[in-house]
Amino acid sequence: MSGVDGQIVRAGETPPSASDADDTVLAQITNDVYLPGIPEVGTTFVAPASGRVRMTVSAGLRDNGTAPRARIFVSPQVFRGTSAAGVEVLAPSVTFRGVASNRENVEFQYGSRVALMTGLTPGETYYARLMHLATPIADPSDTADIAVRDITVIPVP
C-alpha cells in the first residue's frame, strides 16, 4: 500500500517513529477554546499496516493567577495529510489522550499520557499536533502557563 509521501508499507514493516517538542514558555494563557500555540508543536507520521499508533503527549503546566483557579489542558489533534489543512481524524480532548494541571498549583507540574490510536489507514500520512486551553476563567488575573510541550507517535506493528 502506498502512502501520500510515496512510502510503501508492507505487513511486517513498521514506519519510523515521529516526534516534536518545544520548550518555549507560553505564559498567561486564558483561551477557553483549543489553540495550537506558537510555535506549533506537531509532526507527520505514516500509519503502519496495523493502522495503530502509540501517541505520547507530555507537558509542563502551572496556574499563575493572583487568585489561583486556572487549569491548563494539553491534548493532541490529528489530521489526514501533512498539515492541519487536512481532514481532522481526532479532535483535541483531554479526557482520553491529554494532560492537565491541578487547579491552584503555582509550581510547574510535568506529566505525560500514553494512548493507543486505532483505525488509521495503513500507508496514509497523518499530521499530529498539540492543542491547549485554559478552564473558563472568571477573573482575568487567573491565567496558566506551559513550560514545555512534546508529542511522540510510535507505529504499533
N, C-alpha and C positions, 0 to 999 in steps of 0.2 A: 504494500500500500504506500503511496507516495504522499508526503506532506506538502504544505504550501511552500516551504522553502526547498523542496526537492529531495529531502531526505527520504530514504526508503526504510520502513520499519517492518521487520520480519519477526515472526514468532521466535522467541528465544533471544532476540536482540533488544537491548534497552537503550533508549536515547540518553544523552548525558543529563545530569542534574543542572539546575539553573538557580541563580540567586542574585539578590541585590540588597545593598544596605547603605544607610547614610546616618551620620551622627550629627547632622545639623540640628540645633535645638529649635524646635517650633514652640514659641512662647506665647503666653496669654491667649490660648485658644478658647473661643467662645461659640464657634459654629455648632448648631444643633442639627445639621444635616451632614452626611458623609462628604468629605473633600479629600483630594489626594495629597495635599501638602506640597511644599516647594523646598527642595527638589522632590519630584515624584520618585517613589521607590517602587520599581517594577521590573519584571523580567519576562522574556519569552521562553517557551519550552515546547517540546514536541511530545505529544501523548504517545505512550508506549502501546504495544499490541494489546495489553490488558485493558487499556482505557482508564487506568487508575494511577494517581499520583499521591504522594505524601507531601502535604504542604505544612510548613512550619512558619508561624508568624511570631516575631519577637519585638519587644519594645520596652523602653524605659519611660515611665509615666509618673506624673505627680499633679496634685492640686496645688495651686499657688495663690488662691484668692485671699483677700484680707479677712473674709468671713468664710473659711474653708468649707465648701459644699460641692465643688465641681468634681465630676468624674470624667475620665477620658477613655474612649474606646478606640481600638485599632483592629481593623478587620480586612481580609482580602477581598478583592473583586477580580473576576476572571472574564476575559473576552476571547472569542474565537478570532484568530488573526494575530497580527504582530503589534497591535496597539489598542488603546482604549476606543478607537474608532470602529472596532469590530463589534460583533454581536455579543452582548452580555450573556454569559452562561452561568455566572454565580454572582449574585448581588451581595454587597457587604452586609454582614450580620455578625455581631459579636457573640451571639448566642451559641453558634455551632463551631466557628472557626477563628474567633478573635480573642484578644486580650483586653482587660480593663483594669483601671486603677481603683483603689479604695477611696471613698469619699473622705475628705479631711486628712489625708496623708500628704504632708508637705515635703517629704523626702522622696527622691526618685525610687520607684519600685520597678524592678526589672523582671519580666516574665516572658514566657513563650507558650505557644499552644500548637500541638500537632494534630492534624486531622487528615482523614483519607477522603480524597475527591474521586468519585467514580463516574462512569458514563461518558467519558471523553471519547472522541473519535480517534482511533489509532492512526498515527501518522500526521494528524492535524496539528498545526501550530497554534498555540494559545499565548495570551499575554495576561500575567497576573500582577496586580499592583496592590499597594496598601492604601487604605482609606481611614480617616479618623473623624470622630465627632465628640463633642462635649455634651454632658447632660444638659437638659434645659436649665438655664441659669436665670434666677430671679433677680439677682443683684449683679450689675455689670462688673463689679470688682471680683466676682467669682470666676476665675479662669483656671486653665490647666496647661501643662507643658508636656512635650515629648522630647526626650534626650537622644534617643536612638531608635531606628526602625530597621527591621530586617525581614526579608521573605526568602524562603528556600523551597524549591519544588524538586522532589526526587521521584522519578518514574518508578512505579512498582511493577515488577515482572508478573 
